[in-house]
């Protein structure tokens, strides 16, 4: 008798205590042949993937986690860097005895995913680069991040996040789906001031990943919102041109968060990608 895996109806977080006493918070559907890891963007936490965990739980074992300092993961005392964030994920996978994974990284999560491919290539069997880019910050972008650090330090966190939220979404979402915008801003406001500043510095000082793209030989899917202002479609098109055999899908009526704005299209693309393994 063949039994079907029971679909997940909600996410249950678990706490992993690291040797230094820091906490890494994650959720794990715990069954499935392939393992899909969701890496959230800045400044969210793993809850931003809840609809995808539910929708895709029959296709793979799904692990989502809170990047250091976000959600219920502690921030620690080490200087934040993309390398450190990637090392945290490797520690989680080692602790769960998971060898190879398919990784889906959103924005900053894409920086982490590309860092994994660069430094731990043997651990990644498939890659989804979602509303992200391979470039390092140029002089202007880097200066803007440090301006925002100063703004947060001087009590401007709410203004900074409200302004950021206005450019995260497509015009359709801003006009017709205000509840999504409101929920997202509320999630962003939960982030700790110090964590926001330390993450901005980590992103400002990150190195480029464009030079490794041509060497990537695993299956790669690139997703980008039609109206993404933060990482516009031409940056995704560049990565698709550099990664042999990769595919690019543009998600209509969405900005930087297509998995919320047009979740059916996003989920279908991810579902099809998982079925290819």
N, C-alpha and C positions, 0 to 999 in steps of 0.2 A: 504494500500500500504506500502510495506517494503522499506525503504530507506537505502542505504549503507552509512556508514561513509566515507566521502571523505578522501583519503590518504593524509598524510602530504608530502609536497614537499620541505620544508625547515624549519629550526628552527628559532623561533622568541623569543629573550631573553626579559625578563622583570626584573625590579629592585624592590626588596622588601626592604623597609627601616625599619631597626630594631629600637626599642626604644632608643638604644644608638647612633643612627645615622649611624651605619654601614650598608653597602649595601650587600644584598645577591642576586646574579643574577641567574635566572633560566629560563627554558622554560617549557611549559606545553601544551600538545595537547588538554587538557580540556574536552575530552569525552572518554567514555569507562567504562565498569563495573569494571574491575580490573585496579589497578593503579600500573604501573611499574616505579620504581625509579632507574635511573642510577647514580652510584657514580664513578667518574673517579679516576684514579691512579695519582701517583706523577711522574712528575711535569706537568701534563696536565691541561685541562679545559673541560667543557662540550662539546665543539665542536668535541671532539674525538669520540663522539657517534652519529654524524649526520647521518651516513648511517643506523644505527640501528633505530633511531627515524623515519626515512622515511620508512624503510622496515617493521617495526612492528606496525605502527600507527593504523592499522585497527584491531589489536588484543587487544589493551589495551590503556588506557590513559597513556601517557608517560610523566614523569617529569625528566628532567635532570637539573643539577645545577653546578655552579662553587663553589668548596670547598673554604672556607675562604682564601683570598689572591690570588686566581687564577682567570684567566679570568677577569671578571668585578666585582667580589666580593671583597669588601675591606678587609684588613687584620686585622684591629683593633689593640688594644694595649694589649689584654690578651695573656698570654703565650699559645702557641699552644699545643694542646694535642688531642689524639683520642677522649677522652670524649667531649671536646669542639666541635670538628667537628661533632660528633653525635648529640650534643645538637642543633647545627645550623640546622641540617636537621629536627629535631623534631619541631623547631620553624617554619621552612618553611611549613611542613605538617600541623601544627596547623593553620597557617595563611591561608592556602588554604582549611581548613576544611576537610582534608583528614585523615581518621582514620586508616585504615589498608592498607598496601602496600606490594607488592612484590619488593624485593630489589636485584639489581645486582651490586656487588662491584668488581672493578678491582684492584688488588694489594693493595695499601693503601686503596682504596675504600672497599676492603674486610675486612680490619681491622675495618673500620667504621661500616660496615654492621654487623659484629660479635659483636661490641660494642652495636649496637642497640638491637640485640637479647638478649644480656646480661642484658641491663639496661632498655629497653623498649619493652620487648617481646610481649606485647599485641598489639603493633603497626605493627608487621611483620607477614604476612600470608604466605609468600614464600620467599625463599632465593636462590640466585645464587652467589656462591663463585667462582670467576674467576681469575685464575692466582694469587692466594694469599695463605696465610698460617695462621695457628693459633698460631705459636710459637712467643715468644718474641725474641728480638735480643740476641744472645749469646755474650760473651765478645769480640770475634773477630769482629763480625758484628757491634756491638755498637762502637768499636774503629774506624772502617772504616767510619762510619757515621760522627764521630767527626773529622776525618782526612779530609773528604770532606767539612765539615763546614769551617775548616781552609783554605782549598784550595780556596773556594768561597770568603771568607773574604779577601784573599790576591790577588784577581783579576783573579782567575782561573776558573771562571764560565764556559766559553766556552769550555775549555779543559775537565772539569768535565762532562758536558752534552754531548760532542762529544764522550767521552769514554763510557758513559752510553748508548748512542744510539747504539753503536756497539754490545752490548750484549742484546739489547731488542728484536732483530729479529732473525729469523731462517736463516740458510745459503741460502736457496732458495730466501727468501725475499731480503737479502743483495745483492745477485748476480743478481736477475732478476726483482726486483721491487724497483729500486732505488728511484723512485718518492715518494713512501710511506715513505721511510726512510728520505728523504729530508724534506718532509712536517712535519713529526713528530719532527724532530730536530728543525725546525723553530718554531713549537709550543712550544717546551720546552724552547727555548731561550727567549721567551716572559716573562717567569716567573721572578719575582723580586728577586734580590739577597737575601734580608732580608727574604722573604717568603721561599725561598729554604732552608736557614739555619734554620729557626724556625721549618719548617716541618721535616727536618732531625732530629732535636732534639726530636720532638714529637714522631717520629717513633722509635728512639733509646730508649726512656724511656717508651714505651708502655708496658703494661702487656700482658701476654699470654691469649689466649682464648681457648686453647685446653681442659681445664677442664670443659667447659660448653657444649662441643659438644654432649656428651651422653644424655643431657637433652633436646636437640632440637627435637621437635615433628612435626614441620611443614614440608611441602615439600621442599626438598633441592636438587639443581643440582649443581654439581661441574664441572667446565670447566678448562682445562689446555692445553697449547700448547705442542706439541710433543717435541719441542726443547727449552722449557723455561729454561733458565739458572739461572734466578733470583729466581723463585719459581718452582723448577723442579717437574715433575709428581709424584714422591714418596711422596711429601708433600701433594699433593691433595689426593693421595691414602690413606694416614693416616687419613685425615679428613673424607673421605668416609667410612672408616672402623669404625670410632667413631660415626657417625651420622646414626642411624638406619633408613633404608628406603631410604637413599640418593642415587643418581646416579652420576657416574663420566663418562665424555666424554673427550677423548683426541682429540684435534684438530690437524689434520695432517698439515705438512708443515708450522708450525707456531711456534714462540717463545713466548714472553711475551705479544704480542698484536694480538692474533688470530682474533679478530673482525675486524682488518685491513688487516691482512695477508691472512686469509682464511675466508672472511666475509660470504660467502654462507653457509659454515658449521656452523659457529657460529650462524648466524641468524636462521638457521633451528632448531638447538638445542633449542634456546630461544623461537622460535615460538611454538615448540612442548610442551615446559614447560608451556607456557602461556595457551595453549589449555587444559591443565590438570586441570585447576581451574574451 
